[in-house]
Amino acid sequence: MSITTTTHANFRGDARAALEFYRDVFGGDLAVITYRDAGGVTDEAEADQVMWGQVESPAGFRLMAYDVPGHTPWNPGERPYFVSVRGDSVEEVAGYWEKLSEGAAVVQPLGESAWARAYGMLRDRFGLTWVLDVPAAHGA
C-alpha cells in the first residue's frame, strides 16, 4: 500500500490563473472543472470559477486548487502552510525559482545554505509561500 500527499491551495477567483502559472513553471498537464461543468452553480457570477483543478507534471509535481465560493467564509491567513519543492539538482530548482519569482516577494534568496546545496523561500504573486531546495549529502 502507498499514499501520496498533494498540496491543495484555496483561492478566491484566482485558481485558474494560479494553476496556469504553476503549469508554466513546472510543466505538465492542467485539468480544470468549473462549478458550471459540475452542475454546482450557486452564484452565476462564479459559474466559470474552478471547483476542482490540478497541475501534474511527469517529474512528480502535483498541486490541486479551487476557488472558494463567495458564500463560504475564507481567510488565506498568514503563512498557513508552505509548498515545498525539493529537487535533485541546483539547475533544476533554479529554473523553477526563476519562474516562480516573477512578481514574487523573495523571503530568502535562492543560494547555498548550511543544510542544503540550494535553498530559497518566496511568496508568489498569488500569495503562496514556496520553499525550494536541493538537500546536501548526509554528513555534509
DRENKOLBA-656804 format. One record per atom (N, C-alpha, C): residue number from 0; residue in three letters; atom name; x, y, z. Coordinates in Angstrom, 1 decimal. Example, Ala and Ser with C-alpha at 12.3 -4.5 7.8 and 13.67 -1.06 7.14 Angstrom:
REC     n   res   atom       px       py       pz
REC     0   ala      N     13.2     -5.7      7.8
REC     0   ala     CA     12.3     -4.5      7.8
REC     0   ala      C     13.2     -3.3      7.8
REC     1   ser      N     12.8     -2.2      7.1
REC     1   ser     CA     13.7     -1.1      7.1
REC     1   ser      C     12.9      0.0      7.9
END
This chain:
REC     n   res   atom       px       py       pz
REC     0   met      N      0.8     -1.2      0.0
REC     0   met     CA      0.0      0.0      0.0
REC     0   met      C      0.9      1.2      0.0
REC     1   ser      N      0.5      2.3     -0.7
REC     1   ser     CA      1.2      3.5     -0.7
REC     1   ser      C      0.2      4.7     -0.7
REC     2   ile      N      0.7      5.8     -0.3
REC     2   ile     CA     -0.2      7.0     -0.3
REC     2   ile      C      0.7      8.2     -0.9
REC     3   thr      N      0.0      9.2     -1.3
REC     3   thr     CA      0.7     10.4     -1.7
REC     3   thr      C      0.1     11.6     -1.1
REC     4   thr      N      0.8     12.7     -1.0
REC     4   thr     CA      0.3     13.9     -0.4
REC     4   thr      C      0.3     15.0     -1.5
REC     5   thr      N     -0.8     15.7     -1.6
REC     5   thr     CA     -0.9     16.8     -2.6
REC     5   thr      C     -1.3     18.0     -1.9
REC     6   thr      N     -0.5     19.1     -2.2
REC     6   thr     CA     -0.9     20.4     -1.7
REC     6   thr      C     -2.2     20.8     -2.4
REC     7   his      N     -3.2     21.3     -1.6
REC     7   his     CA     -4.4     21.8     -2.2
REC     7   his      C     -4.5     23.3     -1.8
REC     8   ala      N     -4.5     24.2     -2.7
REC     8   ala     CA     -4.5     25.6     -2.5
REC     8   ala      C     -5.9     26.2     -2.7
REC     9   asn      N     -6.3     27.0     -1.8
REC     9   asn     CA     -7.6     27.7     -1.9
REC     9   asn      C     -7.5     29.1     -2.3
REC    10   phe      N     -8.3     29.5     -3.3
REC    10   phe     CA     -8.2     30.9     -3.8
REC    10   phe      C     -9.6     31.5     -3.8
REC    11   arg      N     -9.7     32.8     -4.1
REC    11   arg     CA    -11.0     33.4     -4.3
REC    11   arg      C    -11.0     34.1     -5.7
REC    12   gly      N    -11.3     33.3     -6.7
REC    12   gly     CA    -11.4     33.8     -8.1
REC    12   gly      C    -10.1     33.7     -8.9
REC    13   asp      N     -8.9     33.3     -8.3
REC    13   asp     CA     -7.7     33.3     -8.9
REC    13   asp      C     -7.1     31.8     -9.2
REC    14   ala      N     -7.9     30.8     -8.9
REC    14   ala     CA     -7.4     29.5     -9.0
REC    14   ala      C     -7.0     29.1    -10.5
REC    15   arg      N     -7.7     29.5    -11.5
REC    15   arg     CA     -7.3     29.1    -12.8
REC    15   arg      C     -6.0     29.8    -13.2
REC    16   ala      N     -5.9     31.1    -12.9
REC    16   ala     CA     -4.7     31.8    -13.3
REC    16   ala      C     -3.5     31.2    -12.5
REC    17   ala      N     -3.7     30.9    -11.3
REC    17   ala     CA     -2.6     30.3    -10.5
REC    17   ala      C     -2.2     28.9    -11.0
REC    18   leu      N     -3.2     28.1    -11.3
REC    18   leu     CA     -2.8     26.8    -11.9
REC    18   leu      C     -2.1     26.9    -13.2
REC    19   glu      N     -2.6     27.8    -14.1
REC    19   glu     CA     -1.9     28.0    -15.4
REC    19   glu      C     -0.5     28.5    -15.1
REC    20   phe      N     -0.3     29.4    -14.2
REC    20   phe     CA      1.1     29.8    -13.8
REC    20   phe      C      2.0     28.7    -13.4
REC    21   tyr      N      1.5     27.9    -12.5
REC    21   tyr     CA      2.3     26.7    -11.9
REC    21   tyr      C      2.5     25.7    -13.0
REC    22   arg      N      1.6     25.5    -14.0
REC    22   arg     CA      1.9     24.6    -15.1
REC    22   arg      C      3.0     25.2    -15.9
REC    23   asp      N      3.0     26.5    -16.1
REC    23   asp     CA      4.1     27.1    -16.9
REC    23   asp      C      5.5     27.0    -16.2
REC    24   val      N      5.4     27.0    -14.9
REC    24   val     CA      6.7     26.9    -14.1
REC    24   val      C      7.2     25.4    -14.1
REC    25   phe      N      6.3     24.5    -13.8
REC    25   phe     CA      6.7     23.1    -13.6
REC    25   phe      C      6.4     22.2    -14.8
REC    26   gly      N      5.7     22.6    -15.8
REC    26   gly     CA      5.3     21.8    -16.9
REC    26   gly      C      4.2     20.9    -16.4
REC    27   gly      N      3.8     20.0    -17.4
REC    27   gly     CA      2.7     19.0    -17.0
REC    27   gly      C      1.4     19.4    -17.6
REC    28   asp      N      0.4     18.7    -17.1
REC    28   asp     CA     -1.0     18.8    -17.6
REC    28   asp      C     -1.8     19.6    -16.6
REC    29   leu      N     -2.7     20.4    -17.1
REC    29   leu     CA     -3.7     21.1    -16.3
REC    29   leu      C     -5.1     20.5    -16.5
REC    30   ala      N     -5.8     20.3    -15.5
REC    30   ala     CA     -7.2     19.8    -15.5
REC    30   ala      C     -8.0     20.7    -14.7
REC    31   val      N     -9.1     21.2    -15.2
REC    31   val     CA    -10.0     22.1    -14.5
REC    31   val      C    -11.4     21.7    -14.7
REC    32   ile      N    -12.2     21.7    -13.7
REC    32   ile     CA    -13.6     21.5    -13.7
REC    32   ile      C    -14.2     22.8    -13.0
REC    33   thr      N    -15.1     23.5    -13.7
REC    33   thr     CA    -15.7     24.7    -13.2
REC    33   thr      C    -17.0     24.3    -12.4
REC    34   tyr      N    -17.5     25.2    -11.7
REC    34   tyr     CA    -18.8     25.0    -11.0
REC    34   tyr      C    -19.9     24.7    -12.0
REC    35   arg      N    -19.8     25.4    -13.2
REC    35   arg     CA    -20.8     25.1    -14.3
REC    35   arg      C    -20.6     23.7    -14.8
REC    36   asp      N    -19.4     23.3    -15.0
REC    36   asp     CA    -19.1     21.9    -15.5
REC    36   asp      C    -19.8     20.9    -14.6
REC    37   ala      N    -19.6     21.1    -13.3
REC    37   ala     CA    -20.1     20.1    -12.3
REC    37   ala      C    -21.5     20.3    -11.9
REC    38   gly      N    -22.2     21.2    -12.5
REC    38   gly     CA    -23.6     21.5    -12.1
REC    38   gly      C    -23.7     22.0    -10.7
REC    39   gly      N    -22.7     22.7    -10.2
REC    39   gly     CA    -22.7     23.2     -8.8
REC    39   gly      C    -22.8     24.7     -8.7
REC    40   val      N    -23.5     25.3     -9.6
REC    40   val     CA    -23.5     26.8     -9.6
REC    40   val      C    -24.5     27.3     -8.6
REC    41   thr      N    -24.0     28.1     -7.6
REC    41   thr     CA    -24.8     28.7     -6.6
REC    41   thr      C    -24.9     30.2     -6.9
REC    42   asp      N    -23.9     30.8     -7.6
REC    42   asp     CA    -23.9     32.2     -8.0
REC    42   asp      C    -23.4     32.2     -9.4
REC    43   glu      N    -24.3     32.7    -10.3
REC    43   glu     CA    -23.9     32.8    -11.8
REC    43   glu      C    -22.6     33.5    -12.0
REC    44   ala      N    -22.3     34.5    -11.2
REC    44   ala     CA    -21.0     35.2    -11.4
REC    44   ala      C    -19.8     34.4    -11.1
REC    45   glu      N    -20.0     33.3    -10.4
REC    45   glu     CA    -18.9     32.4    -10.1
REC    45   glu      C    -18.9     31.1    -10.9
REC    46   ala      N    -19.8     30.9    -11.8
REC    46   ala     CA    -20.1     29.7    -12.5
REC    46   ala      C    -18.8     29.1    -13.2
REC    47   asp      N    -18.0     30.0    -13.7
REC    47   asp     CA    -16.8     29.6    -14.5
REC    47   asp      C    -15.6     29.6    -13.7
REC    48   gln      N    -15.7     29.7    -12.4
REC    48   gln     CA    -14.6     29.6    -11.5
REC    48   gln      C    -14.3     28.1    -11.2
REC    49   val      N    -13.1     27.8    -10.7
REC    49   val     CA    -12.6     26.4    -10.5
REC    49   val      C    -13.2     25.8     -9.3
REC    50   met      N    -14.0     24.7     -9.6
REC    50   met     CA    -14.5     23.8     -8.5
REC    50   met      C    -13.4     22.8     -8.1
REC    51   trp      N    -12.7     22.3     -9.1
REC    51   trp     CA    -11.6     21.4     -8.9
REC    51   trp      C    -10.6     21.6    -10.0
REC    52   gly      N     -9.3     21.7     -9.6
REC    52   gly     CA     -8.3     21.9    -10.6
REC    52   gly      C     -7.0     21.2    -10.1
REC    53   gln      N     -6.2     20.9    -11.1
REC    53   gln     CA     -4.9     20.2    -10.7
REC    53   gln      C     -3.9     20.4    -11.8
REC    54   val      N     -2.6     20.6    -11.4
REC    54   val     CA     -1.5     20.5    -12.3
REC    54   val      C     -0.7     19.3    -11.9
REC    55   glu      N     -0.3     18.5    -12.8
REC    55   glu     CA      0.5     17.3    -12.5
REC    55   glu      C      1.6     17.2    -13.6
REC    56   ser      N      2.8     17.1    -13.2
REC    56   ser     CA      3.9     17.0    -14.2
REC    56   ser      C      4.5     15.6    -14.2
REC    57   pro      N      5.2     15.2    -15.3
REC    57   pro     CA      5.9     13.9    -15.3
REC    57   pro      C      7.0     13.8    -14.3
REC    58   ala      N      7.5     15.0    -13.8
REC    58   ala     CA      8.6     14.9    -12.8
REC    58   ala      C      8.1     14.7    -11.4
REC    59   gly      N      6.7     14.6    -11.2
REC    59   gly     CA      6.2     14.3     -9.9
REC    59   gly      C      5.5     15.5     -9.2
REC    60   phe      N      5.6     16.7     -9.8
REC    60   phe     CA      4.9     17.8     -9.2
REC    60   phe      C      3.4     17.7     -9.3
REC    61   arg      N      2.7     18.0     -8.2
REC    61   arg     CA      1.2     18.0     -8.3
REC    61   arg      C      0.7     19.0     -7.3
REC    62   leu      N     -0.2     19.8     -7.8
REC    62   leu     CA     -0.9     20.8     -7.0
REC    62   leu      C     -2.3     20.9     -7.3
REC    63   met      N     -3.2     20.8     -6.4
REC    63   met     CA     -4.6     21.0     -6.6
REC    63   met      C     -5.1     22.3     -6.1
REC    64   ala      N     -6.1     22.9     -6.7
REC    64   ala     CA     -6.6     24.2     -6.2
REC    64   ala      C     -8.1     24.3     -6.6
REC    65   tyr      N     -8.8     25.2     -5.9
REC    65   tyr     CA    -10.1     25.6     -6.2
REC    65   tyr      C    -10.4     27.0     -5.8
REC    66   asp      N    -11.5     27.6     -6.3
REC    66   asp     CA    -12.0     28.9     -5.9
REC    66   asp      C    -13.1     28.7     -4.8
REC    67   val      N    -12.8     29.2     -3.6
REC    67   val     CA    -13.7     29.2     -2.5
REC    67   val      C    -14.9     30.0     -2.9
REC    68   pro      N    -16.2     29.5     -2.9
REC    68   pro     CA    -17.3     30.3     -3.3
REC    68   pro      C    -17.5     31.5     -2.4
REC    69   gly      N    -18.1     32.5     -3.0
REC    69   gly     CA    -18.3     33.7     -2.2
REC    69   gly      C    -19.2     33.6     -1.0
REC    70   his      N    -20.1     32.6     -1.0
REC    70   his     CA    -20.9     32.4      0.2
REC    70   his      C    -20.2     31.7      1.3
REC    71   thr      N    -19.0     31.2      1.1
REC    71   thr     CA    -18.2     30.5      2.1
REC    71   thr      C    -17.1     31.4      2.7
REC    72   pro      N    -17.1     31.5      4.0
REC    72   pro     CA    -16.0     32.3      4.6
REC    72   pro      C    -14.7     31.8      4.2
REC    73   trp      N    -13.7     32.7      4.0
REC    73   trp     CA    -12.4     32.3      3.6
REC    73   trp      C    -11.4     33.4      4.0
REC    74   asn      N    -10.4     33.0      4.7
REC    74   asn     CA     -9.3     34.0      5.0
REC    74   asn      C     -8.0     33.2      4.8
REC    75   pro      N     -7.2     33.7      3.8
REC    75   pro     CA     -6.0     33.0      3.5
REC    75   pro      C     -5.0     33.0      4.6
REC    76   gly      N     -5.1     33.8      5.6
REC    76   gly     CA     -4.2     33.8      6.8
REC    76   gly      C     -2.8     34.2      6.4
REC    77   glu      N     -1.9     34.1      7.4
REC    77   glu     CA     -0.5     34.5      7.3
REC    77   glu      C      0.3     33.2      7.3
REC    78   arg      N      0.8     32.8      6.2
REC    78   arg     CA      1.7     31.7      6.0
REC    78   arg      C      1.0     30.4      6.7
REC    79   pro      N     -0.2     30.1      6.3
REC    79   pro     CA     -0.8     28.9      6.9
REC    79   pro      C     -0.1     27.6      6.5
REC    80   tyr      N      0.7     27.6      5.4
REC    80   tyr     CA      1.5     26.5      5.0
REC    80   tyr      C      2.5     26.9      4.0
REC    81   phe      N      3.5     26.1      3.7
REC    81   phe     CA      4.4     26.4      2.7
REC    81   phe      C      4.3     25.2      1.7
REC    82   val      N      4.5     25.5      0.4
REC    82   val     CA      4.6     24.5     -0.6
REC    82   val      C      6.1     24.2     -0.8
REC    83   ser      N      6.6     23.0     -0.5
REC    83   ser     CA      8.0     22.7     -0.6
REC    83   ser      C      8.3     21.9     -1.8
REC    84   val      N      9.3     22.4     -2.6
REC    84   val     CA      9.7     21.7     -3.8
REC    84   val      C     11.2     21.3     -3.6
REC    85   arg      N     11.4     20.0     -3.6
REC    85   arg     CA     12.8     19.5     -3.4
REC    85   arg      C     13.3     18.8     -4.7
REC    86   gly      N     14.4     19.3     -5.2
REC    86   gly     CA     14.9     18.7     -6.4
REC    86   gly      C     16.2     18.0     -6.2
REC    87   asp      N     16.7     17.3     -7.3
REC    87   asp     CA     18.0     16.6     -7.2
REC    87   asp      C     19.1     17.5     -7.7
REC    88   ser      N     18.9     18.5     -8.5
REC    88   ser     CA     19.9     19.4     -9.0
REC    88   ser      C     19.6     20.8     -8.8
REC    89   val      N     20.7     21.6     -8.5
REC    89   val     CA     20.6     23.0     -8.3
REC    89   val      C     20.0     23.7     -9.6
REC    90   glu      N     20.4     23.2    -10.8
REC    90   glu     CA     20.0     23.7    -12.1
REC    90   glu      C     18.5     23.6    -12.2
REC    91   glu      N     18.0     22.4    -11.9
REC    91   glu     CA     16.5     22.2    -12.0
REC    91   glu      C     15.7     23.1    -11.1
REC    92   val      N     16.1     23.2     -9.8
REC    92   val     CA     15.4     24.0     -8.8
REC    92   val      C     15.6     25.5     -9.2
REC    93   ala      N     16.7     25.9     -9.7
REC    93   ala     CA     16.9     27.3    -10.1
REC    93   ala      C     16.0     27.7    -11.2
REC    94   gly      N     15.7     26.8    -12.1
REC    94   gly     CA     14.8     27.0    -13.2
REC    94   gly      C     13.4     27.3    -12.7
REC    95   tyr      N     12.9     26.5    -11.7
REC    95   tyr     CA     11.6     26.7    -11.1
REC    95   tyr      C     11.6     28.0    -10.3
REC    96   trp      N     12.7     28.3     -9.6
REC    96   trp     CA     12.8     29.5     -8.8
REC    96   trp      C     12.7     30.8     -9.7
REC    97   glu      N     13.4     30.7    -10.9
REC    97   glu     CA     13.3     31.9    -11.8
REC    97   glu      C     11.9     32.2    -12.2
REC    98   lys      N     11.2     31.1    -12.5
REC    98   lys     CA      9.8     31.4    -13.0
REC    98   lys      C      8.9     31.7    -11.8
REC    99   leu      N      9.0     31.1    -10.7
REC    99   leu     CA      8.1     31.4     -9.6
REC    99   leu      C      8.4     32.8     -9.0
REC   100   ser      N      9.6     33.3     -9.2
REC   100   ser     CA      9.9     34.6     -8.6
REC   100   ser      C      9.4     35.8     -9.4
REC   101   glu      N      8.8     35.5    -10.6
REC   101   glu     CA      8.1     36.6    -11.3
REC   101   glu      C      7.0     37.2    -10.5
REC   102   gly      N      7.1     38.4    -10.1
REC   102   gly     CA      6.1     39.1     -9.4
REC   102   gly      C      6.0     38.7     -7.9
REC   103   ala      N      7.0     38.0     -7.4
REC   103   ala     CA      7.0     37.4     -6.1
REC   103   ala      C      7.8     38.3     -5.1
REC   104   ala      N      7.5     38.1     -3.8
REC   104   ala     CA      8.3     38.7     -2.8
REC   104   ala      C      9.3     37.7     -2.3
REC   105   val      N     10.6     37.9     -2.5
REC   105   val     CA     11.6     36.9     -2.0
REC   105   val      C     11.8     37.1     -0.5
REC   106   val      N     11.6     36.0      0.2
REC   106   val     CA     11.9     35.9      1.6
REC   106   val      C     13.3     35.6      1.9
REC   107   gln      N     13.8     34.6      1.2
REC   107   gln     CA     15.2     34.2      1.3
REC   107   gln      C     15.7     33.9     -0.1
REC   108   pro      N     16.7     34.6     -0.6
REC   108   pro     CA     17.1     34.3     -2.0
REC   108   pro      C     17.7     32.9     -2.1
REC   109   leu      N     17.5     32.3     -3.3
REC   109   leu     CA     18.0     31.0     -3.6
REC   109   leu      C     19.5     31.0     -3.5
REC   110   gly      N     20.1     30.2     -2.7
REC   110   gly     CA     21.5     30.1     -2.6
REC   110   gly      C     21.9     28.9     -1.7
REC   111   glu      N     23.2     28.7     -1.6
REC   111   glu     CA     23.7     27.7     -0.7
REC   111   glu      C     23.4     28.0      0.7
REC   112   ser      N     23.2     27.0      1.5
REC   112   ser     CA     23.0     27.2      3.0
REC   112   ser      C     23.7     26.1      3.7
REC   113   ala      N     23.7     26.2      5.0
REC   113   ala     CA     24.4     25.2      5.8
REC   113   ala      C     23.8     23.8      5.7
REC   114   trp      N     22.5     23.7      5.4
REC   114   trp     CA     21.8     22.5      5.3
REC   114   trp      C     21.4     22.0      3.9
REC   115   ala      N     21.7     22.8      2.9
REC   115   ala     CA     21.3     22.5      1.6
REC   115   ala      C     22.2     23.0      0.5
REC   116   arg      N     22.4     22.3     -0.6
REC   116   arg     CA     23.2     22.8     -1.7
REC   116   arg      C     22.5     24.1     -2.3
REC   117   ala      N     21.2     24.2     -2.2
REC   117   ala     CA     20.4     25.3     -2.6
REC   117   ala      C     19.2     25.4     -1.7
REC   118   tyr      N     18.8     26.6     -1.3
REC   118   tyr     CA     17.6     26.8     -0.5
REC   118   tyr      C     17.1     28.3     -0.8
REC   119   gly      N     15.8     28.4     -0.9
REC   119   gly     CA     15.2     29.7     -1.1
REC   119   gly      C     13.8     29.7     -0.7
REC   120   met      N     13.2     30.9     -0.3
REC   120   met     CA     11.8     31.0      0.0
REC   120   met      C     11.3     32.2     -0.6
REC   121   leu      N     10.1     32.1     -1.2
REC   121   leu     CA      9.4     33.3     -1.7
REC   121   leu      C      7.9     33.2     -1.6
REC   122   arg      N      7.3     34.3     -1.6
REC   122   arg     CA      5.8     34.4     -1.6
REC   122   arg      C      5.4     34.8     -3.0
REC   123   asp      N      4.7     34.0     -3.7
REC   123   asp     CA      4.5     34.2     -5.2
REC   123   asp      C      3.3     35.3     -5.3
REC   124   arg      N      3.1     35.6     -6.5
REC   124   arg     CA      2.1     36.7     -6.8
REC   124   arg      C      0.7     36.3     -6.5
REC   125   phe      N      0.4     35.0     -6.2
REC   125   phe     CA     -0.9     34.6     -5.7
REC   125   phe      C     -1.0     34.4     -4.2
REC   126   gly      N      0.1     34.7     -3.5
REC   126   gly     CA      0.1     34.7     -2.1
REC   126   gly      C      0.6     33.4     -1.5
REC   127   leu      N      1.0     32.4     -2.3
REC   127   leu     CA      1.5     31.1     -1.7
REC   127   leu      C      3.0     31.3     -1.4
REC   128   thr      N      3.4     30.7     -0.3
REC   128   thr     CA      4.8     30.7      0.1
REC   128   thr      C      5.4     29.4     -0.3
REC   129   trp      N      6.5     29.5     -1.1
REC   129   trp     CA      7.2     28.4     -1.6
REC   129   trp      C      8.6     28.3     -1.0
REC   130   val      N      9.0     27.0     -0.7
REC   130   val     CA     10.3     26.7     -0.2
REC   130   val      C     10.9     25.8     -1.3
REC   131   leu      N     12.0     26.2     -1.9
REC   131   leu     CA     12.7     25.3     -2.9
REC   131   leu      C     14.1     25.0     -2.4
REC   132   asp      N     14.4     23.7     -2.5
REC   132   asp     CA     15.8     23.3     -2.0
REC   132   asp      C     16.3     22.1     -2.7
REC   133   val      N     17.6     21.9     -2.6
REC   133   val     CA     18.3     20.7     -3.0
REC   133   val      C     19.1     20.3     -1.8
REC   134   pro      N     18.8     19.2     -1.2
REC   134   pro     CA     19.4     18.8      0.0
REC   134   pro      C     20.9     18.5     -0.1
REC   135   ala      N     21.6     18.8      0.9
REC   135   ala     CA     23.0     18.4      1.0
REC   135   ala      C     23.2     16.9      1.2
REC   136   ala      N     24.3     16.3      0.8
REC   136   ala     CA     24.5     14.9      1.1
REC   136   ala      C     24.6     14.7      2.6
REC   137   his      N     24.1     13.6      3.1
REC   137   his     CA     24.2     13.3      4.5
REC   137   his      C     25.6     13.5      5.0
REC   138   gly      N     25.8     14.1      6.1
REC   138   gly     CA     27.1     14.3      6.7
REC   138   gly      C     27.8     15.5      6.2
REC   139   ala      N     27.2     16.2      5.2
REC   139   ala     CA     27.9     17.4      4.7
REC   139   ala      C     27.7     18.6      5.5
END
